[in-house]
Amino acid sequence: MDTALFDYQLPQELIAQEPIEPRDAARLLVAGCTGGAALHQHVGDLTNHLRAGDLLVLNRTRVIPARLFGHKDSGGEVEVLLIHPEPEAPGDAASGERWRCLVRGKVRSGTRIALGGPADVVTVEVTACADDGERTLAFPPGVAVLALAERIGHMPLPPYIRRADRPADRERYQTVFADRPGSVAAPTASLHLTAALLARLAAQGVATAFVELAIGPGTFKPVDCERLEDFRIHAEHCTCPAATVAAIQECKARGGRVIAVGTTVVRTLESAAAQPAGLAAFDGWTRIFLHPPQRLAVVDGLMTNFHLPRSSLLMLVACLTGVERLHHLYAQAIAERYRFFSYGDAMLLLPGAPVIP
């Protein structure tokens, strides 16, 4: 399939630079996956479109303040983006943590980098340089990297947000239920949910289950080849626990709909379903690349933000809508001046026509 089919023109002023307050005041385009008129609602109106017996699946990952600033011994400034820890080398428990990172600034193996400021500085060493541009940094023994990031790190706002992060982003670029640190980007569809809204949905009989996917910087990488079939997607670590598998099976048995909140949830559930025996608990790395004409095995509906042109996330959404329907909905969102990307508005795709409230 031609990658150009997933291109579209977006006015730059529609790229959200700030979040809407309160969270559930964000706009919500509600549409059937395969046809029918779209409704223009707000996230707080989810109670009108989800029903008793449905299952809402959420990604409980927490964004870490993964951007660390420092300088080399030579004095050159360096910016480090933490991605994920390397597995501990056998018999090497006394050594410090090693992390895969992206480094902005010229470095090579052996380069030493002082991270932080005078009152809280940690010196790390580049120990490996991968062909994909990632670097491995060795931290000193006794340094807890996640705790260090909480002290001196900055929130890794996406590159299309053209401002520096602020203290408020530590809470706002985070879901209200996030409790598993590990991501360098937020599961953005869930940013719109509030504790009160989730409580209202639970009261009307909508069940909730959780998965975990540690979102990496590859989520922002466009598909850079002419044919989708030639693209090698980034790997991310995800977990679908047995309790969530059981919740899905119970939902299907009672005739409910499995509604994923975010493409990361879809990626996790479909990875769990792609095992030889079918849907089962899963804990590991996934490189699943979901795009038309593939159909989803587990997910019936999807709440998601609006995604970058030529992105793997946009292609995943098209598994539910098809390409033509996807362009039709995006054209409506642009015409109606929806706000796009991470701090923007959302879309709810349902297997049937939405109910007019």
C-alpha positions as CSV (number, residue, x, y, z in Angstrom):
1,M,0.0,0.0,0.0
2,D,1.2,3.5,-0.9
3,T,2.3,5.6,2.1
4,A,1.1,8.8,0.4
5,L,-2.5,7.6,1.0
6,F,-2.0,8.7,4.6
7,D,-0.9,12.2,3.9
8,Y,-3.1,15.3,4.5
9,Q,-2.7,19.0,4.8
10,L,-3.1,20.5,8.3
11,P,-3.2,24.3,9.0
12,Q,-0.4,24.9,11.5
13,E,-2.7,26.9,13.8
14,L,-4.7,23.8,14.6
15,I,-1.7,22.1,16.3
16,A,-2.6,22.5,20.0
17,Q,0.1,24.2,22.1
18,E,-1.8,24.2,25.4
19,P,-4.3,21.7,26.9
20,I,-7.9,22.5,27.4
21,E,-9.2,22.9,31.0
22,P,-10.9,21.0,32.4
23,R,-9.7,17.9,30.7
24,D,-13.0,16.5,29.7
25,A,-14.0,19.9,28.0
26,A,-12.0,18.8,25.0
27,R,-14.1,18.3,21.8
28,L,-15.0,14.8,20.7
29,L,-15.9,13.9,17.2
30,V,-18.1,10.8,17.5
31,A,-18.6,8.6,14.4
32,G,-19.3,5.1,13.2
33,C,-16.3,3.3,12.0
34,T,-17.7,2.6,8.6
35,G,-20.2,5.2,7.8
36,G,-22.9,7.6,8.9
37,A,-22.9,11.2,10.1
38,A,-20.5,12.4,12.7
39,L,-21.5,14.2,15.9
40,H,-19.6,17.0,17.4
41,Q,-19.5,16.6,21.2
42,H,-17.2,16.9,24.1
43,V,-15.3,14.2,26.0
44,G,-17.6,14.8,29.0
45,D,-20.4,13.4,26.8
46,L,-18.8,9.9,26.7
47,T,-21.6,8.8,29.0
48,N,-24.0,9.3,26.1
49,H,-22.1,6.9,23.8
50,L,-20.8,4.1,26.0
51,R,-23.3,1.7,27.5
52,A,-23.7,-0.9,30.3
53,G,-21.6,-3.9,29.4
54,D,-18.9,-2.0,27.5
55,L,-15.3,-2.3,28.5
56,L,-13.0,0.7,28.5
57,V,-9.3,-0.3,28.2
58,L,-6.7,2.2,29.4
59,N,-2.9,2.4,29.3
60,R,-1.6,3.0,32.8
61,T,1.9,4.1,31.8
62,R,3.4,7.2,33.4
63,V,5.5,9.7,31.6
64,I,8.9,10.3,33.1
65,P,10.7,13.7,33.0
66,A,13.0,12.1,30.5
67,R,14.8,15.2,29.1
68,L,18.1,15.8,30.9
69,F,20.5,18.7,30.2
70,G,24.2,18.7,30.7
71,H,27.6,19.3,29.2
72,K,30.6,17.2,28.0
73,D,34.0,17.5,29.6
74,S,34.9,19.7,26.6
75,G,32.2,22.1,27.6
76,G,29.8,21.4,24.8
77,E,26.1,21.4,25.7
78,V,24.2,18.1,25.5
79,E,20.5,17.1,25.8
80,V,19.7,13.5,26.7
81,L,16.3,11.8,26.3
82,L,16.0,8.7,28.4
83,I,14.2,5.8,26.5
84,H,14.4,2.6,28.5
85,P,16.9,0.8,30.8
86,E,19.1,-1.9,29.3
87,P,18.7,-5.4,30.9
88,E,21.2,-5.8,33.7
89,A,24.3,-7.7,32.7
90,P,24.6,-11.1,34.5
91,G,26.9,-11.0,37.4
92,D,27.2,-7.2,37.2
93,A,24.7,-6.2,39.9
94,A,27.2,-3.8,41.5
95,S,27.5,-1.6,38.5
96,G,25.2,1.3,37.8
97,E,22.1,1.4,35.6
98,R,22.6,1.5,31.8
99,W,20.0,3.3,29.7
100,R,19.2,3.5,26.0
101,C,19.0,7.2,25.2
102,L,18.9,9.7,22.4
103,V,21.6,12.4,22.7
104,R,21.5,15.8,21.0
105,G,25.1,16.8,20.6
106,K,28.2,15.1,19.2
107,V,29.2,12.2,21.4
108,R,31.0,8.9,20.9
109,S,31.8,5.9,23.0
110,G,33.8,7.1,26.0
111,T,32.4,10.6,26.1
112,R,31.6,11.7,29.6
113,I,28.5,13.9,30.3
114,A,27.8,15.9,33.4
115,L,24.0,16.0,33.8
116,G,22.2,18.5,36.1
117,G,23.4,21.5,37.8
118,P,26.0,22.4,40.4
119,A,23.8,21.3,43.3
120,D,22.8,18.0,41.8
121,V,25.2,16.8,39.1
122,V,25.7,13.2,37.9
123,T,28.4,12.2,35.5
124,V,27.6,9.5,33.0
125,E,29.6,7.8,30.2
126,V,28.6,6.8,26.7
127,T,29.3,3.1,26.4
128,A,27.8,2.3,23.0
129,C,26.5,4.0,19.9
130,A,23.9,2.1,17.9
131,D,23.3,2.4,14.1
132,D,19.8,3.7,14.7
133,G,21.2,6.8,16.5
134,E,20.5,5.6,20.0
135,R,23.2,5.6,22.7
136,T,23.8,3.6,25.8
137,L,24.7,5.7,28.9
138,A,26.2,4.2,32.0
139,F,25.2,5.8,35.3
140,P,27.3,5.6,38.4
141,P,26.5,2.8,41.0
142,G,23.9,3.8,43.5
143,V,22.2,6.4,41.2
144,A,18.5,5.6,40.7
145,V,17.8,7.0,37.3
146,L,14.1,7.4,37.6
147,A,14.6,9.4,40.9
148,L,17.3,11.5,39.2
149,A,14.9,12.3,36.3
150,E,12.2,13.4,38.8
151,R,14.7,15.8,40.4
152,I,16.4,17.3,37.4
153,G,14.5,16.2,34.3
154,H,12.0,18.0,32.1
155,M,8.8,16.6,30.6
156,P,9.4,15.4,27.0
157,L,6.8,17.4,25.2
158,P,6.4,16.4,21.6
159,P,8.5,18.3,19.0
160,Y,5.4,20.0,17.5
161,I,4.7,21.8,20.8
162,R,6.8,24.8,20.1
163,R,7.5,25.9,23.7
164,A,9.6,24.8,26.6
165,D,7.9,22.6,29.2
166,R,6.6,24.2,32.3
167,P,6.1,22.9,35.9
168,A,2.3,22.5,35.1
169,D,3.2,20.0,32.3
170,R,4.4,17.5,35.0
171,E,0.8,17.0,36.0
172,R,-1.1,17.9,32.7
173,Y,1.0,15.8,30.3
174,Q,0.0,12.8,32.5
175,T,-3.2,10.8,32.8
176,V,-5.0,10.9,36.1
177,F,-4.5,7.2,36.7
178,A,-0.8,6.9,35.6
179,D,1.1,4.7,38.0
180,R,3.7,2.8,36.0
181,P,6.7,5.0,35.1
182,G,8.4,4.3,31.8
183,S,7.1,6.4,28.9
184,V,8.6,9.3,27.1
185,A,5.3,10.3,25.6
186,A,1.8,10.4,27.0
187,P,-1.1,8.1,25.9
188,T,-2.8,11.2,24.7
189,A,-6.4,10.0,24.4
190,S,-6.5,9.3,28.1
191,L,-5.3,12.8,29.0
192,H,-8.9,13.9,28.5
193,L,-10.3,11.6,31.2
194,T,-11.1,12.7,34.7
195,A,-11.7,10.7,37.9
196,A,-15.2,12.1,38.0
197,L,-16.0,11.1,34.4
198,L,-14.6,7.6,35.0
199,A,-16.8,7.3,38.1
200,R,-19.9,8.3,36.1
201,L,-19.1,5.7,33.4
202,A,-18.6,3.0,36.1
203,A,-21.9,4.0,37.7
204,Q,-23.7,3.3,34.4
205,G,-22.1,-0.1,34.0
206,V,-19.1,0.5,31.9
207,A,-16.2,-1.7,33.1
208,T,-12.5,-0.7,33.0
209,A,-9.4,-2.7,32.5
210,F,-5.7,-1.7,32.1
211,V,-2.7,-2.5,30.0
212,E,0.8,-1.0,30.0
213,L,2.8,0.1,27.1
214,A,6.0,2.2,27.6
215,I,5.8,4.7,24.7
216,G,9.1,5.5,23.0
217,P,10.2,8.3,20.8
218,G,9.5,6.2,17.7
219,T,5.8,7.0,18.1
220,F,6.6,10.3,16.4
221,K,8.6,8.9,13.6
222,P,6.8,9.1,10.2
223,V,6.6,6.1,7.9
224,D,9.6,7.1,5.6
225,C,9.3,4.6,2.8
226,E,7.0,4.6,-0.2
227,R,5.3,1.3,0.6
228,L,3.9,0.4,4.0
229,E,5.1,-3.2,3.6
230,D,8.7,-1.9,3.6
231,F,8.5,-0.1,6.9
232,R,10.2,-1.5,10.0
233,I,8.3,-0.1,13.0
234,H,9.9,0.8,16.4
235,A,9.7,-1.7,19.2
236,E,8.0,-1.0,22.5
237,H,7.5,-3.0,25.7
238,C,4.0,-3.8,26.7
239,T,2.0,-5.8,29.1
240,C,-1.5,-7.2,28.9
241,P,-2.2,-8.9,32.2
242,A,-4.4,-12.0,32.7
243,A,-7.0,-9.9,34.5
244,T,-7.5,-7.8,31.4
245,V,-7.7,-10.8,29.1
246,A,-10.5,-12.1,31.4
247,A,-12.3,-8.8,31.3
248,I,-12.2,-8.8,27.5
249,Q,-13.6,-12.3,27.3
250,E,-16.3,-11.5,29.8
251,C,-17.2,-8.3,27.8
252,K,-17.5,-10.3,24.5
253,A,-19.6,-13.0,26.2
254,R,-22.2,-10.5,27.5
255,G,-22.4,-8.7,24.1
256,G,-20.4,-5.6,25.2
257,R,-17.9,-3.6,23.1
258,V,-14.2,-3.4,23.8
259,I,-13.3,0.3,23.5
260,A,-9.6,1.1,23.5
261,V,-8.6,4.5,24.7
262,G,-5.6,5.3,22.5
263,T,-3.6,3.6,19.8
264,T,-1.1,2.2,22.4
265,V,-3.9,0.2,23.9
266,V,-4.8,-1.2,20.5
267,R,-1.2,-2.1,19.9
268,T,-1.0,-3.9,23.2
269,L,-4.2,-5.8,22.8
270,E,-3.6,-6.8,19.2
271,S,0.0,-8.0,20.2
272,A,-1.6,-10.2,22.9
273,A,-4.1,-11.6,20.4
274,A,-1.3,-12.3,17.8
275,Q,0.2,-15.1,19.9
276,P,0.0,-18.7,18.5
277,A,-2.8,-19.6,20.8
278,G,-4.7,-16.4,20.4
279,L,-5.5,-13.8,23.0
280,A,-3.7,-14.5,26.2
281,A,-1.6,-12.6,28.8
282,F,1.4,-11.0,27.2
283,D,4.5,-9.3,28.6
284,G,7.3,-8.4,26.1
285,W,8.5,-6.4,23.2
286,T,6.2,-5.8,20.2
287,R,6.9,-4.6,16.7
288,I,3.4,-5.1,15.5
289,F,2.5,-2.8,12.6
290,L,-1.2,-2.4,12.1
291,H,-2.4,-0.9,8.8
292,P,-5.0,-1.6,6.2
293,P,-6.2,-4.0,4.9
294,Q,-5.6,-5.6,8.3
295,R,-8.6,-5.9,10.7
296,L,-8.4,-5.7,14.4
297,A,-9.0,-9.0,16.3
298,V,-9.9,-7.6,19.8
299,V,-10.9,-4.0,19.6
300,D,-14.4,-2.9,18.6
301,G,-14.1,0.8,19.1
302,L,-11.5,3.4,19.7
303,M,-11.1,6.8,21.4
304,T,-8.1,8.5,20.0
305,N,-6.6,12.0,19.4
306,F,-5.8,13.2,15.8
307,H,-2.5,12.0,14.5
308,L,0.4,13.2,12.4
309,P,0.3,12.7,8.6
310,R,2.1,9.5,7.4
311,S,2.3,8.2,11.0
312,S,1.9,4.6,12.0
313,L,-0.8,5.7,14.4
314,L,-2.9,7.1,11.6
315,M,-2.5,3.9,9.7
316,L,-3.6,1.9,12.8
317,V,-6.8,4.0,13.0
318,A,-7.5,3.2,9.4
319,C,-7.8,-0.5,10.3
320,L,-11.1,0.4,11.8
321,T,-12.3,3.0,9.3
322,G,-10.6,2.3,6.0
323,V,-8.6,5.0,4.3
324,E,-11.4,6.9,2.6
325,R,-13.5,7.1,5.7
326,L,-10.5,8.3,7.7
327,H,-9.8,11.2,5.3
328,H,-13.5,12.1,5.4
329,L,-13.5,12.3,9.2
330,Y,-10.2,14.3,9.3
331,A,-11.5,16.7,6.7
332,Q,-14.5,17.3,9.0
333,A,-12.3,17.8,12.0
334,I,-10.2,20.4,10.1
335,A,-13.3,22.2,8.8
336,E,-14.7,22.3,12.3
337,R,-11.4,23.7,13.7
338,Y,-10.7,20.8,16.0
339,R,-7.3,21.0,17.8
340,F,-4.8,18.4,16.7
341,F,-2.2,16.1,18.3
342,S,-1.1,15.5,21.9
343,Y,-2.8,18.5,23.7
344,G,-5.6,18.6,21.1
345,D,-9.1,17.2,20.8
346,A,-10.3,13.6,20.3
347,M,-12.4,11.2,18.2
348,L,-14.6,8.3,19.3
349,L,-15.0,5.6,16.7
350,L,-17.8,3.1,17.3
351,P,-18.8,-0.1,15.5
352,G,-22.3,1.2,14.8
353,A,-23.8,4.6,14.2
354,P,-23.5,6.8,17.3
355,V,-26.6,7.6,19.3
356,I,-27.8,11.2,19.0
357,P,-28.1,12.4,22.6
